[in-house]
Amino acid sequence: MAPRGTLKAHMERISSFLGLKRSTIGMLAMVILLGMGERMAERFLPIYILALGGGAMAIGLLQAMDNFLSALYSFPGGYMADRFGVKRSLLFFNLLAMAGFAIVILVPAWQAVLVGAVFFISWTAISMPATMSLIYRVLPKDRRTMGVSMHSLVRRIPMALGPLLGGVFISIWGERNGVLLAFVAAFVMAAVSLVLQQKMIQDEKADEANNANNSNSRVEKNPLNLLPLMNPALKGLLVSDILIRFCEQIPYAFVVVWCMKVISEPVSAVQFGLLTTIEMVTAVLVYIPVAYLADRTTKKPFVLMTFVFFTFFPLALYYSRSMKWLVLAFMLRGLKEFGEPTRKSLIMDLAPDSCKAGMFGLYYLIRDVFVTFAALGGAYLWEFSPKTNLLTAFAFGVIGTIAFAIFGKDTPSPEMVQG
């Protein structure tokens, strides 16, 4: 057995390698708990809407709301993080999500799902600028991609296990009561995550000074005033990302419908949960090695590979008509996370030091406003035919990938700069 001092030294090295500190651990605990509850229910919302009497357009509207609200919430999320600090901002964001869960629990109607979704469905979007700002503030430059990757990795734990548990709830209590009980579990887990994040995430002195001088705050309230600060490299990444998100979002809300209702050998709710678990496990396996390499080389190749995987998933899904082929398609879908943390890290690298959270929020504001149309268009394409929906998504992916391969820019790693 290793001496206690040696074991402590090993643990410190591992923590340093993974970018783990008290504040980031508190943030990751919040992501697991709130995400677990959310994913138990959110992943089956299209099925729940159908069970409550809604149709394809209601599902399309839900997905459009997700993108549109993600757009609207991203910049305010960044503004609040820059203005009031990460800890206070995350407290407010958690309370919003809990309010949304409560609405769905108390009013079991598909219209109430859409109202509740206003509060909870875009929790990730409104909290993301704050979490990215926290990572970039507490970690050194050569650990930031790793920090973002750990955030993405931990997010995939509830994304993998949540739908599996949600599928079990549905198999036991049915499509209506099963999802409703999953929302009850989501509310409880969100409450626990709120307590943990407030105990573990430490206030920064800069935040306290900022709060003490609210009247003199220079944090920009108007996102349009930040637009001139967005450099050409970041704008190029944004355009390619918009095209890739069209590829993702056109079929996104209907993936579960394709798997459980359309194909010749439909899967059960539990099997669909298992497919999601396979997707997330695949993503988790690539996060750390890719982050290690991206922090020491350049980021563009990893982002480009991510765009390639995004592009081919709709095509693979179209040709997957049974569980065994869906397993392969969802493994491909998991690989689309290959360079997603690297892309977020690249956004933060290219953002000005004075407004990183705000610029991150502006990026997502612009991206998701455009992508909202993809979700609405996806519903019309699905009503025309699932084939049209999936092949149109593939075409957008091809265009976005080629655009980034030709015009995408990069930033050198800290190690390359020092060399």
N, C-alpha and C positions, 0 to 999 in steps of 0.2 A: 504494500500500500504506500502511495506517495506521501511524503511529509506534507503537513498542512500548508506550509509556506510555498512549496513547489506547486501544489494543487491550485493555490490562490493565484500564483504567477501565471499558470496555464489558463485559468479562467479569465484573467485580465487580458491576456493576449488574444484569446478567442473573442472576448467582448470588444476589444479594440478592432480586431479584424472585421467583425460584423457591424461595427458602428453602433454598439449598444451603450447607452448611458441612461441615467435615471429618467430623464425627460422623454427620451425616445422609447424606453421600455413602457412608461405610462401611456404614451400615445399608441403603442402597439397593442397593449392590453385593451384599450378602448376599441381599436379596430376589430379585434377578435370578437369581443362580446357583442358590440352593437351590430357588427357585420353578421355574426352567427344568427342572431334573432331576425335580422332583416332578410337574410337569404333563405331562411326556412319558409318565408311567406312570399317574398317579392318574386322569386323565380317562377312561382305558379300563379301569379296574378292573371295572366291571360286565361288560364283554365278556370280560375275563380270567377272572372268576369263572365265567361260563357255560362258557368253554373248559375249565376245570378240573373241571367237573361240578357246580358249584353252580347254584341255581335263583333264582327271583324273590325268595323269602324271604331268601336269603343276600344278595342285592343290597339289599333293604330293610333288613336287619340292618346291613349296612355303612354305609348312609346314616344309620340311627338312631344307630350308634356315633359317627359323625362329629359329629352334633349333641349327643349326650349327653356325649362326651368334650370337645367344645368348651365345653360348659357347665361340666364339672368342672375343666377346665384353666384357664379364663379367670381365676378369682379367684386361684388359686395363681400364675399368671403375673404378675398385678398385684402380689401380695404379694412375690414374689421381686424384682421390679423396684424396689419401694419399699424393700425390706429390704436387698438385696445389691447393687443397682445394675444398670443396663442391661447393661453389658458382660459381667459374670459370668453374668447370667441368660441372655443370648443364647448364650453358650458352652454352657451346660447344655442349652438347648433344641435347639441344632444336633446335639449328641451323641445326644439322644433320637431325632431324625429319622433319623440315620445308622443307629442300632440297628434301627429299623423296616425300613429299606431292606434291611439285611443279612439279616433274618429271611426276607423275601420271596424274596431271591436264593437263599438256601441251602436253603429248603424250598418247592418248587414245588407247593403244594396250596392249595385255596381256604380251608381252615381256617387255614393259615399267613398268608394275606393278611389275615384278620381279626385275627390276633394281631399281625402287624407294623403293621397300621393303628392299633393302640393307641398306637404310638410316633410315627408320622409323619403320620397323616391330619389331626390337629388342631394341627399345628405353627403355623399362622397364628393360631389362637385363643390358644395359650399365649404366643406372642411379641407379639401385638398390643398388650396393655397396656404392655409395655416400649417398643415403638417409638413409641406415642402419647405416653408420658411423655417420651421423648427429644426428640421434636418440640416438645412444649410447654415443655420446659426450655431448649432452645437457641435457639428462635426468638421474635421479638417478637410481640405480640398481633396486629398487622396482617399477619402472614405465616403464622399457624398453619394456617388453612384451606388456604392454598397448600401448606404443608409436608405436611399430611395428603393433599392431592390429588396431590402428587408421589409420595408413597408408594403411593397407589392406582394412579396412572398407571404407575409402574415395575413394580408387581405384574402389570399387564396385559400387559407385554412377554412374560414367560414363559407367561402364561396364553394368549396369542395364538400364540406360536411353539411352545411345548411340545407341545400336542396335534397340531400339524401335523407335527412331527418324530416324535412317537409314531405317528401314522398311517403315516408312511413306514416306520418300523421294522416295523409290522404287515404292511404290503404286501410287504415284502422277506422277513421271517422268519416270518410267520404270527402268529396271535392269541396263542399261548402264548409262543413264543420271542421274539417282537417286544416284548411287554410286559416279559418278564423282562430282556432286554437294556436296555430303557429304565430299569429299576430300577438296573442296574449304572451307567449314566450318571448317574442321580440321586445315587447314593452318592458318586461322584467329584466331582460339582459341589458337593455339600454340604461335602465336605472342603475344597475350595478356598475356598468362602464362609466357612468357619470361620476360616481363616487371615487372610483379608482383613478380616473384621469385627474381629478381635482387634488387628490392626495399626492400623486407622483410627479406630475408635470410642474416644474419649478418656474416661477415668474422670473423673467430676465430684468436686470436693472434698467436696460434700455426701455423696456416696456413700461416700467414704473415711472421713469422720468418722462416718457411720452404721455402717460396718463395724467401726470401731475401738471402738464403744460398743455392741456387740451386746446386752449384758446390760441396757442402759438403753433399748433400742429401743422406740419407741411405735407402730411399724407394727402395725396391727390384723391379728390372725391369724384372727379369726372373722368371716366375711362378714355374719352376722346382726347384728353390732354396728355395721356400716356402714349397714344398711338405714334407720335413723332419719335419717341424714344425706342420704338421697336426697330431693330436694325434689319437690313435686307436678308441676312441669313435666317433670322427668326421668322420673317415673313414668308420666305421660301418653304421652310419647314411647315408653317401653318397651312399654306395652300395644298401641299401634298397630303397633309394630315386630314384636311377636310375631305378630299377625294377618297382617302382610305376609310374614313368614318362613314361615308355614303355606302361603301362596300359592306361595312359591318352592320349599319343600322337599317338598311332597306329590309333585310330578312330577320333582324334580331328578335323582334317580338313574336315571330311566327316559327322560330326554330322548334319550340316546344310543341306547337300545333302540328308541324310537319312530322315530328317524331311520334306523337301520341295519337294523331287523328288521320293523317293523310297517306302515309306510306303503306305498301302492301302487307307488311308485317309490323303493325304498330307496337310500340313499347309501352310498358306500364309506367305509372308515376315513380315507383321505386327504381325501375330500370333507367328512367330519365335522370333521376337523381344520381345514379351510379355513373352515367355518362358525364355528368357535370363534374363528379369527383375525379374521373379519369382525366378530364380536361385540366383541372386545377393541379392535380399531381404532376402532370406533364410540365405545366408552367413552373411549378415549384422547383423541379429538378434542374431547370436551366438558369434560374435567377442568379445564384451565387457565383458560379463559374463565369457567366457573362459579365456580371458586375465587376468581378476581379479583373477581367481582361479590359473592359471598357474604361476603368479608372487608370489603366496603364498604357493604353493605346489610343486610338481615335474612336469616336462614337458612331460615325455615319454607317459603317458596314453593319453594325448590329441593328440600327434602326431600319436600314434597308431590308434586312432579312425578315424583320418583323412585318414590314409591309407586304412582303412576298407571301408570308403565311396567312395574313389577313385576306389577301386576294384569292387564294385557292380554297378557302373553307367553303364558300357558297357553292362552288363547283363540286367539291367532294361531297357536300351534303346532298346535292341533287341526285348523285349517283348512289347514295346510301339508302337502301330500302329495307334493311333489316338490322337487328341489333349488332351482328358481327361487323358489318360495314360501318355502322354508326360509331362503333368503338374507335375505328381508325380515323374517321372524320373528326371526332372530338379530341383525339390525340393531336391532330393537325391544328385544331382550334386552340389547344393549349400552347402549342409552339408559337402562336401569334404574340404571346407574352415575352418572347425571346429577348426583344430589345425595348419593351415598353418602359421599364424603369430608366433605361439609358436615354430614351426620348424625353422623359420628364426632366432628367438631369441636364440634358442638352438645352432644354428651354430655360432652366435656371441659370446655366452657364452663360447663355446669350442675353439674359435679362440684366438691366442695370442694377448695381449694388444698392442704390437708394430706394428701389421699389420692386424687389424681387417678387414678393407675394402679390402685389398689385398687377405686375406685368404677367405673372402666371395666370391670374384671374382674367386679365384682358384677353390673353391668348385663348382661353377656354370659352370666354364670352363670345368672341368672334367665331370660333370653330363651331360651337354648339348651336348658335343662331342659324347658321347655314345647314347644319346636319339635321335640324328639326324637320326641314322639308323632306329629308330622306325617309324619316319614319312615316310621315303622312303619305308620301309617294309610295312607300312600301305597301301600305294597306290597299291602295288602288291597284298596284301591280299584283298583289296577292289575290284580289277578287277577280282580276283578269285571268291569272293562272299562277300557281306556285312556281312553275318553270320560268315564267317571265320575271318574276321577282328575283329568283336566285341567279339567273344568268345576267340580269341587269346589274346586280350587285358585283358580280365577277368583273364585268366590263369597267366599272368605276375603279375597282382595285387595280386593274392593269394600268389604267391611265395614271393613277396616283403614284404607283411604284415606279413607272418609267420616268415620271416628272422628277421624283426625288433622286433617282439614280443619275439623271443628267444635271439637274440644277441644285441639288441639296448640298449644303455646306457643312463644315465640321469645325470643331475646336480641338486643339491638341490637349493631351492629358498633362497633369502637373509634372509627371515624371519626364515626359518628352520635353516640356519647357525647361526643366532643370538641366536636362542633358544637353 
